[in-house]
Amino acid sequence: MACLRRRRERGGRFQLDYSEPDGRRRRIDTGTTDEVVARLWLAEAERRESLARLGIIETVGLLTVRDVLGETVPGKTDSTLSAYRATYLDRCKHDMEMADSTLSLIGNAFDSFSRTVGDMKLRQITDEHVRAWKRGARVSKTSLSIYQRALRAAFARAVKWKFLDSNPFAGVEVPKQESHRQAMTPLEVRILLESVKDENYRLFLQFLLYTGCRRGEILNVKGIDIDTDRWVLSVLAVKTGRRLMLPIAKELARILEGVPLPEGFLFASEVKPGQTLNKSWVTHRFKKELERAGLPGHYSLHSLRHTFATHLRAKGIPRDIVSALMGHQSAETTAVYDHTAALHFRQFVDQLTFGE
């Protein structure tokens, strides 16, 4: 009897097991992480197993994509929006190793667009369809801007991969987001930290300020991730899934000297043993702390990452060094992946001080 299994070690792709009439088992990788598509493979395997048992066919055989999807398999010239969505997300996950949060955002962008234009053929989509979507999309101005940028990048890939000759999003202006200064001043940081009464939450904010890490990266830090001999922090990068070795600034090291390090999460939940503080909770708490301190409400936890970068740049630290410290990876820079590099980069983060 045919069955499906999701294989974690293969990026979450589904594996199909089925039997031949003589009892031999076949096991194939469907190549998809989409459960709906995987169930089409399962249905075809079960259909062929039944035909084989009835003697209508001699063997089930080795199934292929064409066997499963038949003429619905889109070629590059007739791909639909939904088919390209699946292809693009699959490549983003396995080839570009994008984080789940990014994949979810891209999927939401495609869904928003398809609610307006339907499941059109990719080559039939024009800039007028894009403009119609922008006029009717029931999302905030900020979300619309983010979605449009995500789709413009997705359709640029479609051109590169020969699905399209041109990008219908390329000539459509992206809505401007309301402009606010994202980085806090040293005075604002000092006011904020002095206002926070909860020592554990204050330490969480100090980690964000002195490392430039993202919220989720710091929430997942355990005591074992902090090397107090060399003052190096090991974090799992949210965007790439790779582990970074970051230098701990002398100011943060001074603060940590008085903090007992647990075996588990450094910022553990008190209500859910074995788990970290809730992401939404630390975010909403930040807004309350801003209000208590009398600081502008447009700041967010991510503003502390901007603050880290802005103040390093103000100290004259080169942009590529700042990018490396923040875990960015591009043609111009390489993120910090080992202790040796982390120790070398300490001279830069040691220049940070927010007046604790």
C-alpha positions in Angstrom: 0.0 0.0 0.0 1.4 3.4 -1.0 2.2 6.0 1.7 3.9 9.4 2.1 6.5 10.5 4.5 8.0 13.9 5.0 11.9 13.8 5.2 13.4 16.4 7.4 16.9 15.7 6.2 15.8 16.4 2.6 14.5 19.9 3.3 11.0 18.7 4.2 10.3 17.1 0.8 7.9 14.2 0.6 9.0 10.6 0.0 6.6 8.1 -1.6 6.7 4.4 -0.8 4.6 1.9 -2.9 4.6 -1.7 -3.9 5.0 -3.7 -7.1 2.8 -6.8 -7.7 5.7 -9.1 -6.8 6.1 -7.5 -3.4 9.1 -5.3 -4.2 8.9 -1.9 -2.5 9.7 1.3 -4.4 10.8 4.5 -2.7 11.1 7.8 -4.6 11.6 11.4 -3.7 8.7 13.4 -5.0 10.8 16.6 -5.1 8.0 18.6 -3.5 7.4 20.1 0.0 3.7 20.9 -1.0 1.4 18.4 0.7 -1.3 19.0 -2.0 1.1 18.0 -4.8 2.5 15.1 -2.7 -1.0 13.7 -2.4 -1.3 13.7 -6.2 1.7 11.4 -6.3 0.1 9.2 -3.6 -3.2 9.0 -5.6 -1.4 8.0 -8.8 0.6 5.3 -6.9 -2.5 3.9 -5.4 -4.3 3.9 -8.8 -1.5 2.0 -10.4 -1.2 -0.4 -7.5 -4.9 -1.2 -8.0 -4.5 -1.7 -11.8 -1.6 -4.0 -11.2 -3.5 -6.1 -8.7 -6.3 -6.4 -11.3 -3.8 -7.5 -13.9 -4.5 -4.5 -16.1 -0.9 -3.5 -16.0 2.1 -5.7 -15.2 4.0 -3.3 -13.0 3.5 0.0 -11.2 6.8 1.3 -12.5 8.9 4.3 -11.5 6.6 7.3 -11.3 7.6 10.6 -12.9 6.3 14.1 -12.6 4.6 13.8 -16.0 2.9 10.5 -14.8 1.5 12.3 -11.8 0.5 15.7 -13.1 0.1 14.8 -16.8 -0.6 17.7 -19.1 -1.1 20.0 -16.0 2.7 20.2 -15.7 3.5 23.7 -16.8 6.2 24.5 -19.2 8.1 27.7 -18.8 5.9 29.4 -21.5 2.5 28.5 -20.1 3.1 28.5 -16.3 0.3 29.8 -14.2 0.7 32.2 -11.2 0.1 29.4 -8.7 2.5 27.0 -10.4 5.2 29.6 -10.5 4.5 30.5 -6.8 5.2 26.8 -5.9 8.4 26.7 -8.1 9.7 30.0 -6.7 9.1 29.2 -3.0 10.7 25.8 -3.5 13.8 27.3 -5.0 13.9 30.0 -2.3 13.8 27.3 0.4 16.2 24.8 -1.0 18.5 26.8 -3.3 18.6 30.2 -1.6 18.0 28.8 1.9 15.6 31.5 2.9 14.1 31.5 6.4 10.6 30.3 7.0 9.5 33.8 8.0 10.7 35.1 4.6 9.0 32.3 2.8 5.8 33.0 4.6 6.0 36.7 3.6 6.6 35.8 -0.1 3.7 33.4 0.0 1.4 36.1 1.5 2.5 38.5 -1.3 1.6 36.0 -4.0 -1.8 35.2 -2.3 -2.6 38.9 -2.1 -1.9 39.4 -5.8 -3.8 36.3 -6.9 -6.9 37.4 -5.0 -7.1 40.3 -7.4 -5.9 38.8 -10.7 -6.8 35.1 -10.2 -4.7 32.2 -11.3 -3.6 33.8 -14.6 -1.0 32.6 -17.0 2.3 34.2 -16.0 2.8 35.6 -19.5 -0.6 37.3 -19.5 0.2 39.5 -16.5 0.9 43.1 -17.3 1.7 46.2 -15.4 -2.0 47.1 -15.5 -2.8 44.0 -13.5 -0.2 45.1 -11.0 -1.7 48.6 -10.7 -5.2 47.0 -10.3 -3.9 44.9 -7.5 -2.4 48.0 -5.8 -5.7 49.8 -6.0 -7.7 47.0 -4.5 -5.3 45.3 -2.1 -6.8 45.2 1.4 -3.5 45.6 3.2 -1.7 48.5 4.9 0.5 50.8 2.9 3.6 49.3 4.6 2.5 45.7 3.8 1.7 46.7 0.2 5.2 48.1 -0.2 6.8 45.0 1.2 4.6 42.7 -0.9 5.3 44.7 -4.1 9.1 44.5 -3.5 8.8 40.7 -2.8 6.8 40.2 -6.0 9.1 42.4 -8.1 12.0 40.2 -7.0 10.1 37.0 -7.7 9.1 38.1 -11.2 12.7 39.3 -11.8 13.7 35.7 -11.2 11.0 34.5 -13.6 12.7 36.6 -16.3 16.1 35.1 -15.3 14.7 31.6 -15.4 13.1 32.2 -18.8 9.5 32.0 -17.6 9.0 35.6 -18.8 10.5 38.0 -21.3 9.9 41.1 -19.0 9.0 41.9 -15.5 5.5 43.5 -15.1 6.4 44.8 -11.7 9.5 46.6 -12.9 7.9 49.8 -14.2 5.4 50.2 -11.3 6.4 52.6 -8.6 6.7 51.1 -5.1 4.7 53.1 -2.5 6.9 55.0 -0.2 6.7 54.1 3.4 6.3 56.8 6.0 9.8 58.0 6.8 11.0 57.9 10.4 14.4 57.9 11.9 15.0 54.2 12.8 18.1 54.6 14.9 17.8 55.8 18.5 20.2 58.4 19.8 22.6 57.6 22.7 20.4 59.8 24.9 17.3 58.0 24.0 18.9 54.7 24.6 20.1 55.8 28.0 16.6 57.1 28.9 15.0 53.8 27.8 17.4 51.6 29.7 17.1 53.7 32.9 13.3 53.5 32.6 13.1 49.7 32.3 12.6 48.2 35.7 12.7 44.5 34.8 16.4 43.5 34.9 16.0 40.5 32.6 14.1 42.5 29.9 16.7 45.3 30.2 19.4 42.7 29.6 17.5 41.5 26.5 17.5 45.0 25.1 21.2 45.4 25.9 22.0 42.3 23.9 20.1 43.7 20.9 21.9 47.0 21.2 25.5 45.6 21.6 25.2 42.7 19.1 23.0 44.1 16.4 21.2 40.7 16.4 17.5 40.2 15.5 14.9 39.5 18.2 14.6 35.8 17.5 18.4 35.3 17.4 18.8 36.6 21.0 15.7 34.9 22.3 17.3 31.6 21.3 20.6 32.2 23.1 21.5 29.7 25.8 24.1 30.0 28.5 26.3 27.6 26.7 26.4 29.9 23.7 28.3 32.6 25.7 32.1 32.0 25.8 33.1 34.0 28.9 36.8 33.1 28.4 37.0 34.8 25.0 33.8 36.8 25.3 32.3 35.4 22.1 28.6 34.8 21.4 27.3 32.0 19.3 24.0 32.7 17.6 22.0 31.0 14.9 21.3 33.5 12.1 17.5 33.7 11.4 17.9 34.6 7.7 20.5 32.0 6.7 20.3 29.3 9.3 24.1 29.4 9.8 25.8 29.9 13.1 27.6 33.1 13.7 30.4 33.8 16.2 30.1 37.4 17.4 32.4 39.4 19.6 30.8 40.5 22.9 31.5 44.3 23.4 33.3 45.2 26.5 30.3 47.1 27.9 28.1 44.0 27.4 30.8 41.8 28.9 30.9 44.1 32.0 27.2 43.7 32.4 27.3 39.9 31.9 30.0 39.5 34.6 27.2 39.9 37.2 24.7 37.6 35.5 24.6 33.9 36.3 24.4 32.0 33.1 21.7 29.2 33.0 22.1 25.9 31.2 19.0 26.6 29.2 17.7 29.7 27.5 19.1 33.0 28.8 15.7 34.6 28.3 13.5 31.8 29.4 9.7 32.0 29.8 8.5 31.9 33.4 5.1 30.5 32.4 6.2 27.9 29.9 9.2 25.9 31.2 11.8 25.0 28.6 10.7 27.7 26.2 12.0 31.2 25.5 10.1 34.5 26.1 7.3 34.9 23.6 8.3 37.0 20.5 5.0 38.9 20.5 5.3 39.6 24.3 8.8 41.1 24.1 7.6 43.2 21.1 4.5 44.6 22.9 6.5 45.1 26.1 8.9 47.3 24.1 6.1 49.6 23.1 5.0 49.9 26.7 8.6 50.7 27.8 8.8 53.4 25.1 5.6 55.0 26.4 6.8 54.8 30.0 10.0 56.5 29.0 8.3 59.2 26.9 10.1 58.2 23.7 8.7 58.2 20.1 6.3 55.4 19.5 7.5 54.6 16.0 10.6 52.8 17.4 10.5 49.0 17.4 12.8 46.2 18.7 14.3 46.2 15.2 15.2 49.8 15.7 17.9 48.6 18.1 19.5 46.7 15.2 19.5 50.0 13.3 21.0 51.7 16.3 23.8 49.2 16.5 24.7 49.8 12.8 24.2 53.6 12.8 26.5 54.1 15.9 29.2 51.9 14.5 29.1 53.8 11.2 29.3 57.1 13.2 32.5 55.8 14.8 34.0 55.5 11.4 33.7 51.7 11.1 33.6 50.7 7.4 30.3 49.6 6.0 31.5 46.1 5.1 32.7 45.5 8.7 29.3 46.6 10.0 27.6 44.3 7.5 29.7 41.3 8.6 29.0 41.9 12.3 25.3 42.0 11.5 25.4 38.6 9.7 24.9 40.0 6.2 26.5 38.0 3.4 27.1 39.4 -0.1 29.8 39.7 -2.8 31.4 42.5 -0.8 31.4 40.9 2.7 31.4 37.6 4.6 29.6 37.2 7.9 31.6 36.2 11.0 31.5 32.4 11.2 34.5 31.5 13.5 36.1 32.5 16.8 39.2 33.9 15.1 37.2 36.4 13.1 35.1 37.3 16.1 38.2 38.2 18.2 39.5 40.3 15.3 36.2 42.2 15.1 36.0 43.0 18.9 38.0 46.1 18.4 35.1 47.6 16.5 32.2 46.7 18.9 34.3 47.8 21.9 33.8 51.3 20.7 30.1 51.1 21.4 28.8 52.6 24.7 25.4 53.7 25.5 26.2 55.1 29.0 25.2 52.3 31.3 
